[in-house]
Amino acid sequence: MVLTFSNGKLKAQAEPPPYTFGFIPASIEETDVAFPLYNKWHLSGQADLQMVTQGAYENKNPFAYVQRTVIRPWIVYSGFKDMKLWLGYAHNQKYEIDEAGNYETLEQRIILMGTFSQNMPKGSIFEQARFETKFFDDRNGTPQTVPRIRTRFGVNHFLNQHGSDHLFLSPNLSYYAELMLKFASEDYAPNNFDIYRMSVYYSAGITYNLHFLVGGIAQMQLRTNGTQFDIYYGPVLSFKWNIVPKQRETFDDVDGGAD
């Protein structure tokens, strides 16, 4: 209890409720296809398909429920040195999961993203800034528009290939941390903090066209009530097909996350 003195009267203000934490296993599976559009203008495209599954607070099976499916097309501009600009749209079909308090809704996003990378002697470092606006109906059927800013910092370590009979091409060990801030209406979500996410993964090429990623993810997300943190954790698997063969794919732009 907090006491304040105003206009000669002693008033009592209730302390904010304590934060609670829930732990939810989840898995993310994604398949991406990258293709050229117009080389003279340094334009290319990419189409992402993603499925997120999860358990619940008591159900520890990360594949128990389908949380959402995502279709995400991109237009990519790579005319700057060490930098790419992305313009995208995401169609997120989210499903009801009573046990975890999830409701069904269609969420659409408009996304503008920039990724800057620096080559290192045996790896690379990348920074990413993403601005997106989410459009959806909340659990009361009220339309919501929520702008969100996301920043990511990541590191790729290029691993050695031993011998001529190596199983995979250009292997990498990578990790990143990502912070997301939302700017919703006060009556929907009064807090700006949304998600803090970390991921560690191994990636390599099966061929110079087909690359894969396998790893794990952990994230902390604040629910719209402002007092409940959900901790998501679990495996991540992604495949990427480059129409134009690529020597090394580090998956700097992979979205992989549950929210």
PAZAPA-4460 file (N, C-alpha, C; in steps of 0.05 Angstrom, whole numbers, plus 32768, in hexadecimal, padded with zeros to 4 digits):
% residues 259
    n_x    n_y    n_z   ca_x   ca_y   ca_z    c_x    c_y    c_z   seq   type   mol
   8011   7FE8   8000   8000   8000   8000   8012   8019   8000     1      M     A
   800B   802C   7FEF   801A   8045   7FED   8008   805C   7FF7     2      V     A
   8012   806E   8008   8003   8084   8013   800C   809E   8006     3      L     A
   7FF9   80AE   7FFD   7FFF   80C9   7FF2   7FF0   80DE   8001     4      T     A
   7FFB   80F7   8002   7FEE   810D   8010   7FE5   8121   7FFC     5      F     A
   7FCA   8127   7FFA   7FC0   8139   7FE6   7FA9   8149   7FF2     6      S     A
   7FAB   8164   7FF0   7F95   8176   7FFA   7F8F   8171   8017     7      N     A
   7FA4   816C   8027   7FA1   8169   8043   7F96   814E   804C     8      G     A
   7F92   813C   8039   7F88   8122   803F   7F9B   810C   8038     9      K     A
   7F9C   80F8   8048   7FAD   80E1   8043   7F9E   80CD   8032    10      L     A
   7FA9   80C6   801A   7F9B   80B3   8009   7FAC   809A   8005    11      K     A
   7F9F   8085   8002   7FAC   806B   7FFE   7FAA   8063   7FE0    12      A     A
   7FC1   805C   7FD5   7FC2   8052   7FBA   7FCB   8035   7FBA    13      Q     A
   7FBC   8024   7FAC   7FC3   8008   7FAB   7FDC   8004   7F9A    14      A     A
   7FEE   7FF3   7FA4   8006   7FEC   7F95   7FFE   7FDC   7F7C    15      E     A
   800E   7FDF   7F66   8008   7FCF   7F4E   8009   7FB2   7F54    16      P     A
   7FF8   7FA2   7F48   7FF8   7F85   7F4D   8013   7F78   7F45    17      P     A
   801B   7F63   7F53   8035   7F56   7F4C   8034   7F49   7F31    18      P     A
   804B   7F48   7F24   804C   7F3A   7F0A   804B   7F1C   7F0E    19      Y     A
   803E   7F0E   7EFB   803D   7EF1   7EFC   804A   7EE7   7EE2    20      T     A
   8053   7ECE   7EE4   8062   7EC2   7ECD   8056   7EA7   7EC6    21      F     A
   8052   7EA2   7EAC   8049   7E89   7EA2   805D   7E7E   7E8E    22      G     A
   8062   7E64   7E8D   8075   7E58   7E7C   8067   7E47   7E67    23      F     A
   806C   7E4C   7E4D   805D   7E3F   7E38   8072   7E34   7E23    24      I     A
   8073   7E1A   7E1F   8084   7E0F   7E0A   8078   7E15   7DEF    25      P     A
   8089   7E1A   7DDB   8080   7E20   7DC0   8094   7E16   7DAC    26      A     A
   808B   7E14   7D93   809D   7E0D   7D7D   8096   7E1E   7D65    27      S     A
   80AA   7E24   7D55   80A7   7E35   7D3D   80B3   7E26   7D25    28      I     A
   80A3   7E23   7D10   80AC   7E17   7CF7   80A7   7E2B   7CE1    29      E     A
   80BC   7E30   7CD1   80B9   7E45   7CBC   80C7   7E3B   7CA2    30      E     A
   80BB   7E42   7C8B   80C7   7E3C   7C71   80C6   7E56   7C61    31      T     A
   80DD   7E5D   7C56   80E0   7E76   7C47   80EA   7E70   7C2B    32      D     A
   80E1   7E7F   7C17   80EB   7E7D   7BFC   80F3   7E99   7BF3    33      V     A
   810C   7E9C   7BEB   8117   7EB5   7BE1   811C   7EB4   7BC3    34      A     A
   8115   7EC9   7BB5   8117   7EC9   7B98   811D   7EE5   7B8D    35      F     A
   812A   7EE7   7B76   8130   7F02   7B6B   8117   7F0E   7B5E    36      P     A
   8115   7F29   7B5E   80FF   7F37   7B51   8109   7F47   7B3A    37      L     A
   811C   7F5A   7B40   8126   7F6C   7B2B   8143   7F74   7B33    38      Y     A
   8156   7F65   7B27   8172   7F69   7B30   817C   7F85   7B2C    39      N     A
   8173   7F92   7B16   817D   7FAD   7B10   8177   7FC0   7B27    40      K     A
   8161   7FBC   7B34   8159   7FCD   7B4B   815F   7FC1   7B66    41      W     A
   816E   7FAB   7B66   8176   7F9D   7B7F   815D   7F94   7B8E    42      H     A
   8149   7F8C   7B81   8130   7F83   7B8E   812E   7F65   7B8D    43      L     A
   8126   7F5A   7BA4   8120   7F3D   7BA5   8107   7F39   7BB6    44      S     A
   80FE   7F21   7BB7   80E6   7F1B   7BC7   80EB   7F03   7BD9    45      G     A
   80D9   7F00   7BEC   80DA   7EE9   7BFE   80BE   7EE3   7C08    46      Q     A
   80B7   7ECA   7C0A   809D   7EC2   7C15   80A2   7EAF   7C2C    47      A     A
   8096   7EB5   7C44   809A   7EA5   7C5C   8080   7E98   7C63    48      D     A
   8082   7E7F   7C6B   806C   7E70   7C77   8074   7E66   7C92    49      L     A
   8064   7E6C   7CA6   806B   7E65   7CC2   8054   7E59   7CD1    50      Q     A
   805B   7E46   7CE2   8047   7E3B   7CF5   8053   7E3B   7D11    51      M     A
   8043   7E44   7D24   804B   7E44   7D40   8039   7E32   7D50    52      V     A
   8044   7E1F   7D5F   8034   7E0E   7D70   803D   7E14   7D8D    53      T     A
   802C   7E0C   7DA0   8033   7E11   7DBC   8024   7DFE   7DCE    54      Q     A
   802E   7DFD   7DE7   801F   7DEF   7DFC   800F   7E04   7E0C    55      G     A
   800F   7E01   7E26   8001   7E14   7E37   800F   7E14   7E52    56      A     A
   8003   7E21   7E66   8010   7E24   7E80   8014   7E08   7E8D    57      Y     A
   8001   7DF6   7E89   8004   7DDC   7E95   800B   7DC6   7E81    58      E     A
   8005   7DCB   7E68   800C   7DB8   7E52   8028   7DBF   7E47    59      N     A
   803B   7DAE   7E4B   8056   7DB3   7E44   805E   7DA8   7E29    60      K     A
   804B   7DA1   7E18   8050   7D98   7DFD   8050   7DB0   7DEA    61      N     A
   8067   7DB7   7DDE   8069   7DCF   7DCD   8059   7DCB   7DB3    62      P     A
   8050   7DB3   7DAD   8041   7DAE   7D94   8024   7DA9   7D99    63      F     A
   801A   7DAF   7DB1   7FFF   7DA8   7DB9   7FEA   7DB7   7DA9    64      A     A
   7FEE   7DD1   7DA4   7FDB   7DE2   7D96   7FE9   7DF2   7D80    65      Y     A
   7FDA   7DF7   7D6B   7FE4   7E0A   7D57   7FDC   7E26   7D60    66      V     A
   7FF0   7E37   7D65   7FEB   7E52   7D6E   7FE3   7E64   7D57    67      Q     A
   7FF2   7E62   7D40   7FED   7E74   7D29   7FFB   7E69   7D11    68      R     A
   7FF1   7E71   7CFA   7FFE   7E6C   7CE0   8002   7E88   7CD3    69      T     A
   8018   7E8A   7CC5   8020   7EA4   7CBA   8028   7EA2   7C9D    70      V     A
   801E   7EB4   7C8C   8028   7EB8   7C71   8034   7ED4   7C70    71      I     A
   804D   7ED6   7C66   805B   7EF0   7C68   806B   7EF5   7C4F    72      R     A
   8061   7F04   7C3B   8072   7F0B   7C24   8082   7F24   7C29    73      P     A
   809A   7F26   7C1C   80AC   7F3C   7C1F   80B5   7F46   7C03    74      W     A
   80BC   7F60   7C02   80CC   7F6C   7BED   80E5   7F76   7BFA    75      I     A
   80FC   7F6E   7BEE   8116   7F74   7BFB   8127   7F85   7BE8    76      V     A
   8132   7F9B   7BF3   8145   7FAC   7BE4   8161   7FA9   7BEF    77      Y     A
   8174   7FA1   7BDE   8190   7F9C   7BE7   81A4   7FAE   7BD9    78      S     A
   819C   7FC6   7BD2   81AE   7FD8   7BC3   81C3   7FE6   7BD4    79      G     A
   81C1   7FE4   7BEF   81D4   7FF0   7C01   81E9   7FDC   7C09    80      F     A
   8201   7FE4   7C0E   8216   7FD2   7C18   820F   7FC9   7C34    81      K     A
   820F   7FAF   7C39   820C   7FA3   7C53   81F0   7FA9   7C60    82      D     A
   81DD   7FB2   7C50   81C3   7FB9   7C5B   81AD   7FB0   7C48    83      M     A
   8197   7FA6   7C54   817F   7F9F   7C44   8167   7FAD   7C50    84      K     A
   8155   7FB5   7C3F   813B   7FC0   7C47   8125   7FAD   7C3F    85      L     A
   8112   7FA9   7C51   80FD   7F96   7C4D   80E2   7FA3   7C50    86      W     A
   80CF   7F9E   7C3E   80B3   7FA7   7C40   80A2   7F8E   7C3F    87      L     A
   8091   7F8A   7C54   8083   7F71   7C55   8066   7F74   7C60    88      G     A
   8057   7F5F   7C5C   803C   7F5C   7C66   803A   7F41   7C73    89      Y     A
   802D   7F3F   7C8A   802A   7F25   7C98   800C   7F20   7C9D    90      A     A
   8004   7F08   7C96   7FE8   7EFF   7C9A   7FEA   7EEA   7CB0    91      H     A
   7FE2   7EF1   7CC9   7FE4   7EDF   7CE0   7FC8   7ED5   7CE8    92      N     A
   7FC4   7EBC   7CE4   7FAB   7EB0   7CEE   7FB1   7EA4   7D09    93      Q     A
   7FA6   7EB0   7D1E   7FAA   7EA6   7D39   7F92   7E95   7D42    94      K     A
   7F97   7E81   7D52   7F82   7E6E   7D59   7F7C   7E6E   7D77    95      Y     A
   7F64   7E67   7D7E   7F5C   7E66   7D9A   7F69   7E4F   7DA9    96      E     A
   7F75   7E55   7DC0   7F80   7E40   7DD2   7F76   7E47   7DEE    97      I     A
   7F60   7E3B   7DF7   7F54   7E41   7E10   7F67   7E3E   7E27    98      D     A
   7F77   7E29   7E26   7F88   7E22   7E3D   7F9E   7E38   7E42    99      E     A
   7FA5   7E46   7E2C   7FB9   7E5B   7E2F   7FAD   7E77   7E2E   100      A     A
   7F93   7E79   7E2B   7F86   7E94   7E2A   7F88   7EA2   7E10   101      G     A
   7F8E   7E93   7DFA   7F90   7E9F   7DDF   7F75   7E9F   7DD2   102      N     A
   7F6E   7EB4   7DC4   7F55   7EB6   7DB5   7F5B   7EB6   7D97   103      Y     A
   7F47   7EAF   7D87   7F4B   7EAE   7D6A   7F48   7EC9   7D5E   104      E     A
   7F5A   7ED1   7D4C   7F58   7EEA   7D3E   7F6A   7EE9   7D25   105      T     A
   7F64   7EFA   7D13   7F75   7EFE   7CFB   7F85   7F18   7D00   106      L     A
   7FA0   7F15   7D00   7FB1   7F2C   7D03   7FC0   7F31   7CEA   107      E     A
   7FC0   7F4A   7CE0   7FCF   7F52   7CC8   7FE4   7F66   7CD0   108      Q     A
   7FFB   7F65   7CC3   8011   7F77   7CC9   801D   7F83   7CB0   109      R     A
   8024   7F9C   7CB1   8034   7FAA   7C9D   804F   7FAF   7CAA   110      I     A
   8065   7FA7   7C9C   807F   7FA6   7CA8   8094   7FB4   7C97   111      I     A
   80A4   7FC5   7CA3   80BC   7FD1   7C97   80D4   7FCA   7CA8   112      L     A
   80E8   7FBE   7C9B   80FF   7FB3   7CAA   8119   7FBA   7C9C   113      M     A
   812D   7FBF   7CAC   8148   7FC4   7CA1   815C   7FB2   7CB1   114      G     A
   816E   7FA5   7CA2   8183   7F94   7CAE   819E   7F9D   7CA5   115      T     A
   81B0   7FA3   7CB8   81CB   7FAB   7CB2   81DE   7F96   7CBD   116      F     A
   81F1   7F8D   7CAD   8203   7F78   7CB5   8220   7F80   7CB0   117      S     A
   8231   7F77   7CC2   824E   7F7D   7CBF   825D   7F62   7CBF   118      Q     A
   826E   7F5E   7CAB   827D   7F45   7CA9   8294   7F46   7CBD   119      N     A
   8299   7F30   7CCA   82AF   7F2C   7CDC   82C2   7F16   7CD1   120      M     A
   82DA   7F13   7CDC   82EC   7EFF   7CD1   82E0   7EE3   7CCF   121      P     A
   82D1   7EDB   7CE3   82C5   7EC0   7CE3   82A8   7EC1   7CEA   122      K     A
   829A   7ED5   7CDF   827E   7ED7   7CE5   8273   7EF2   7CDD   123      G     A
   825D   7EFA   7CE9   8250   7F13   7CE3   823F   7F1C   7CFA   124      S     A
   823B   7F36   7CFB   8229   7F43   7D0F   8213   7F51   7D01   125      I     A
   81FB   7F50   7D0B   81E5   7F5E   7CFD   81D3   7F6C   7D11   126      F     A
   81C8   7F83   7D08   81B5   7F92   7D18   819C   7F95   7D06   127      E     A
   8185   7F94   7D13   816C   7F95   7D04   8158   7FA7   7D12   128      Q     A
   814B   7FB8   7D03   8136   7FC9   7D0D   811D   7FC3   7CFC   129      A     A
   8107   7FBF   7D0A   80EE   7FB8   7CFD   80D7   7FC9   7D08   130      R     A
   80C9   7FD6   7CF6   80B0   7FE5   7CFF   8099   7FD7   7CF2   131      F     A
   8085   7FCF   7D02   806E   7FC1   7CF7   8055   7FCC   7D05   132      E     A
   803F   7FCB   7CF7   8025   7FD2   7D02   8012   7FBA   7D00   133      T     A
   8006   7FB2   7D17   7FF5   7F9B   7D18   7FD7   7FA4   7D18   134      K     A
   7FC7   7F97   7D08   7FAA   7F9C   7D06   7F9B   7F83   7D0D   135      F     A
   7F89   7F84   7D21   7F7B   7F6C   7D29   7F63   7F74   7D3B   136      F     A
   7F51   7F62   7D40   7F3B   7F65   7D53   7F43   7F58   7D6D   137      D     A
   7F3F   7F66   7D83   7F46   7F5A   7D9D   7F30   7F47   7DA6   138      D     A
   7F33   7F3B   7DBE   7F21   7F27   7DC6   7F04   7F31   7DCA   139      R     A
   7F00   7F4B   7DCB   7EE6   7F57   7DCD   7EDB   7F5F   7DB2   140      N     A
   7EEA   7F59   7D9C   7EE1   7F60   7D82   7EE7   7F7D   7D7A   141      G     A
   7EF6   7F8B   7D8A   7EFD   7FA7   7D85   7F16   7FA8   7D73   142      T     A
   7F14   7FB6   7D5C   7F2C   7FB8   7D4B   7F43   7FC7   7D59   143      P     A
   7F5B   7FBC   7D57   7F73   7FC8   7D63   7F88   7FCD   7D4D   144      Q     A
   7F96   7FE3   7D50   7FAD   7FEA   7D3F   7FC4   7FEE   7D52   145      T     A
   7FD9   7FDE   7D50   7FEF   7FDE   7D63   800A   7FE1   7D54   146      V     A
   8016   7FF8   7D54   8031   7FFB   7D49   8045   7FED   7D5C   147      P     A
   805A   7FE3   7D50   806E   7FD5   7D60   808A   7FDA   7D54   148      R     A
   809E   7FDE   7D66   80BA   7FE1   7D5E   80C9   7FC9   7D68   149      I     A
   80D9   7FBD   7D56   80E9   7FA6   7D5E   8107   7FAB   7D56   150      R     A
   8119   7FA6   7D69   8136   7FA8   7D64   8143   7F8E   7D6B   151      T     A
   8156   7F86   7D59   8163   7F6C   7D5D   8181   7F70   7D59   152      R     A
   8191   7F62   7D6A   81AE   7F61   7D67   81B6   7F44   7D67   153      F     A
   81C6   7F3C   7D53   81CD   7F20   7D50   81EA   7F1C   7D47   154      G     A
   81F4   7F04   7D4B   820F   7EFD   7D44   820E   7EE1   7D36   155      V     A
   821D   7EDF   7D21   8221   7EC6   7D12   823E   7EBD   7D13   156      N     A
   8243   7EA5   7D1C   825D   7E99   7D1C   825F   7E85   7D05   157      H     A
   8272   7E89   7CF2   8275   7E77   7CDC   8286   7E5F   7CE5   158      F     A
   827B   7E47   7CE4   8288   7E2F   7CEE   8299   7E23   7CD8   159      L     A
   82AE   7E14   7CE0   82C0   7E07   7CCC   82B3   7DEF   7CC0   160      N     A
   82B9   7DEA   7CA7   82B2   7DD1   7C99   82CA   7DC0   7C97   161      Q     A
   82C9   7DA8   7CA1   82E0   7D96   7CA2   82DD   7D80   7C8C   162      H     A
   82F1   7D7F   7C7B   82F1   7D6A   7C66   82DF   7D71   7C4F   163      G     A
   82E2   7D61   7C3A   82D1   7D65   7C22   82B7   7D57   7C23   164      S     A
   82B3   7D46   7C37   829A   7D36   7C39   8288   7D41   7C4F   165      D     A
   8289   7D5B   7C54   8279   7D67   7C69   825B   7D64   7C62   166      H     A
   824B   7D62   7C77   822F   7D5C   7C74   821F   7D75   7C6B   167      L     A
   8226   7D8D   7C76   8218   7DA5   7C70   822B   7DBB   7C66   168      F     A
   8220   7DCF   7C58   8230   7DE4   7C4D   822E   7DFD   7C5E   169      L     A
   8245   7E0B   7C62   8246   7E25   7C6F   8236   7E26   7C89   170      S     A
   823E   7E16   7C9D   822F   7E15   7CB6   8234   7E2E   7CC7   171      P     A
   8220   7E36   7CD7   8222   7E4D   7CE8   8216   7E47   7D04   172      N     A
   8221   7E55   7D18   8214   7E55   7D32   820D   7E72   7D38   173      L     A
   81F3   7E77   7D3D   81EA   7E93   7D3F   81D9   7E97   7D58   174      S     A
   81D6   7EB0   7D60   81C5   7EB7   7D76   81BD   7ED4   7D73   175      Y     A
   81A6   7EDB   7D7E   819D   7EF7   7D7D   818C   7EFD   7D95   176      Y     A
   8189   7F17   7D9C   8177   7F21   7DB0   8165   7F36   7DA2   177      A     A
   814C   7F36   7DA9   8139   7F48   7D9C   8126   7F55   7DB1   178      E     A
   8122   7F6F   7DAF   810F   7F7D   7DC1   80F9   7F89   7DB0   179      L     A
   80E0   7F86   7DBA   80C8   7F90   7DAC   80B9   7FA3   7DBF   180      M     A
   80B2   7FBA   7DB4   80A2   7FCE   7DC3   8088   7FD3   7DB3   181      L     A
   8072   7FD3   7DC1   8058   7FD8   7DB4   804D   7FF3   7DBD   182      K     A
   803C   7FFF   7DAC   8030   8019   7DB2   8012   8017   7DAC   183      F     A
   8004   800A   7DBE   7FE8   8005   7DBC   7FD8   801B   7DCB   184      A     A
   7FBE   801B   7DC7   7FAD   802D   7DD7   7FAE   8025   7DF4   185      S     A
   7FAA   8039   7E06   7FAC   8034   7E22   7F98   8020   7E2C   186      E     A
   7F80   8020   7E21   7F6B   800E   7E2B   7F70   7FF1   7E22   187      D     A
   7F81   7FED   7E0E   7F87   7FD2   7E05   7FA0   7FC7   7E12   188      Y     A
   7FB6   7FD6   7E12   7FCF   7FCD   7E1E   7FDF   7FE6   7E27   189      A     A
   7FDF   7FEB   7E41   7FEB   8004   7E4B   800A   8004   7E4B   190      P     A
   8016   7FEC   7E48   8033   7FEA   7E49   8040   7FE9   7E2E   191      N     A
   8057   7FF6   7E2B   8065   7FF5   7E11   8075   7FDC   7E0D   192      N     A
   807F   7FD1   7E23   808F   7FB8   7E20   807E   7FA2   7E15   193      F     A
   8088   7F94   7E01   8079   7F7E   7DF5   8088   7F63   7DF9   194      D     A
   809F   7F60   7DEB   80AD   7F47   7DEB   80CB   7F4B   7DEC   195      I     A
   80D9   7F3A   7DFB   80F6   7F38   7DFA   80FC   7F1B   7DF2   196      Y     A
   810B   7F17   7DDC   810F   7EFD   7DD0   812C   7EF7   7DCC   197      R     A
   8134   7EDE   7DD1   814F   7ED5   7DCB   814E   7EBA   7DBD   198      M     A
   8161   7EB6   7DAA   8161   7E9D   7D9B   817E   7E95   7D95   199      S     A
   8183   7E7B   7D96   819D   7E6F   7D8F   8197   7E59   7D7A   200      V     A
   81A7   7E58   7D64   81A1   7E44   7D50   81B9   7E3D   7D3F   201      Y     A
   81B8   7E25   7D33   81CB   7E1C   7D20   81BE   7E1C   7D05   202      Y     A
   81CD   7E26   7CF1   81C3   7E26   7CD5   81D9   7E1E   7CC2   203      S     A
   81D0   7E13   7CAB   81E3   7E09   7C97   81D4   7E04   7C7D   204      A     A
   81E3   7DFF   7C68   81D7   7DF8   7C4E   81D6   7DDB   7C49   205      G     A
   81BF   7DD1   7C40   81BD   7DB6   7C36   81C7   7DB5   7C19   206      I     A
   81BF   7DC9   7C0A   81CB   7DD0   7BF0   81CF   7DEE   7BF0   207      T     A
   81D9   7DF9   7BDA   81DD   7E16   7BD9   81C2   7E24   7BD5   208      Y     A
   81AD   7E16   7BCF   8193   7E22   7BCD   8182   7E1E   7BE7   209      N     A
   8186   7E08   7BF5   8175   7E01   7C0C   8186   7E02   7C25   210      L     A
   817D   7E13   7C38   818B   7E16   7C52   8177   7E11   7C68   211      H     A
   8181   7E09   7C80   816F   7E04   7C96   817A   7E10   7CB0   212      F     A
   8169   7E14   7CC3   816F   7E1E   7CDE   8161   7E0D   7CF2   213      L     A
   8170   7E06   7D08   8164   7DF7   7D1E   8170   7E03   7D38   214      V     A
   815E   7E08   7D4B   8167   7E15   7D63   8152   7E17   7D78   215      G     A
   8155   7E2A   7D8A   8141   7E2E   7D9F   813C   7E4B   7DA3   216      G     A
   8125   7E51   7DB0   811D   7E6D   7DB5   8112   7E6F   7DD1   217      I     A
   8116   7E86   7DDD   810A   7E8D   7DF7   8102   7EAA   7DF6   218      A     A
   80EA   7EB0   7DFF   80E1   7ECC   7DFF   80CF   7ED1   7E17   219      Q     A
   80CF   7EEA   7E1F   80BD   7EF4   7E34   80AA   7F08   7E28   220      M     A
   8090   7F04   7E2B   807C   7F16   7E20   8069   7F1F   7E35   221      Q     A
   8063   7F39   7E36   8050   7F45   7E49   8034   7F45   7E3C   222      L     A
   8021   7F38   7E4A   8006   7F38   7E40   7FF9   7F54   7E42   223      R     A
   7FE3   7F58   7E34   7FD7   7F73   7E33   7FCD   7F7C   7E4E   224      T     A
   7FC9   7F69   7E62   7FC0   7F72   7E7C   7FD6   7F80   7E8C   225      N     A
   7FEF   7F7F   7E82   8005   7F8D   7E8F   8011   7F80   7EA7   226      G     A
   8007   7F69   7EAF   8011   7F5C   7EC7   801B   7F3F   7EC3   227      T     A
   8014   7F33   7EAC   801A   7F17   7EA6   8030   7F15   7E91   228      Q     A
   8047   7F09   7E99   805C   7F03   7E86   805A   7EE5   7E7E   229      F     A
   805A   7EE0   7E63   805B   7EC5   7E59   8077   7EC0   7E4F   230      D     A
   8082   7EAA   7E58   809D   7EA2   7E4F   809A   7E8B   7E3B   231      I     A
   809F   7E90   7E22   809E   7E7C   7E0D   80BA   7E70   7E09   232      Y     A
   80BB   7E56   7E04   80D5   7E49   7DFF   80D1   7E30   7DEF   233      Y     A
   80E4   7E2A   7DDE   80E1   7E11   7DCF   80F2   7E11   7DB5   234      G     A
   80EE   7DFD   7DA4   80FF   7DF9   7D8C   80F6   7E0A   7D75   235      P     A
   8109   7E10   7D63   8104   7E1F   7D4B   8110   7E0F   7D33   236      V     A
   8101   7E0D   7D1D   810B   7E00   7D05   8103   7E10   7CED   237      L     A
   8116   7E16   7CDC   8110   7E26   7CC4   811F   7E1C   7CAC   238      S     A
   8112   7E1E   7C95   811F   7E17   7C7B   811D   7E30   7C69   239      F     A
   8131   7E34   7C59   8131   7E4A   7C46   813B   7E41   7C2B   240      K     A
   812B   7E46   7C16   8133   7E3F   7BFB   8139   7E59   7BEC   241      W     A
   8152   7E5C   7BE3   815B   7E72   7BD3   815A   7E6A   7BB5   242      N     A
   814A   7E77   7BA6   8149   7E70   7B89   8165   7E74   7B7D   243      I     A
   8172   7E8A   7B84   818E   7E8E   7B7C   81A0   7E81   7B90   244      V     A
   81B2   7E6E   7B89   81C3   7E61   7B9C   81D2   7E74   7BAE   245      P     A
   81D5   7E6D   7BC8   81E2   7E7F   7BDB   81F7   7E6F   7BEA   246      K     A
   820F   7E7A   7BEC   8224   7E6C   7BFA   821F   7E68   7C18   247      Q     A
   8214   7E7D   7C25   820F   7E7C   7C42   81F5   7E8A   7C48   248      R     A
   81E5   7E7D   7C59   81CC   7E89   7C62   81CC   7E8A   7C81   249      E     A
   81CA   7EA2   7C8C   81CB   7EA4   7CAA   81B1   7EAA   7CB7   250      T     A
   819B   7EAD   7CA8   8180   7EB0   7CB2   817D   7EC9   7CC4   251      F     A
   818B   7EDF   7CBD   8189   7EF7   7CCE   816C   7F02   7CCF   252      D     A
   815C   7EFD   7CBB   8141   7F08   7CBA   812C   7EF5   7CC4   253      D     A
   8133   7EDD   7CCD   811F   7EC9   7CD5   810E   7ED5   7CEC   254      V     A
   80F3   7ED1   7CEA   80E2   7EDE   7CFE   80DE   7ECD   7D17   255      D     A
   80E0   7EB3   7D14   80DA   7EA0   7D29   80D4   7EA9   7D45   256      G     A
   80BB   7EAA   7D4C   80B3   7EB1   7D67   8096   7EAC   7D6C   257      G     A
   808F   7EAA   7D86   8073   7EA5   7D8D   8069   7EBE   7D9B   258      A     A
   8053   7ECA   7D92   8047   7EE1   7DA0   8029   7EE3   7D9A   259      D     A
***
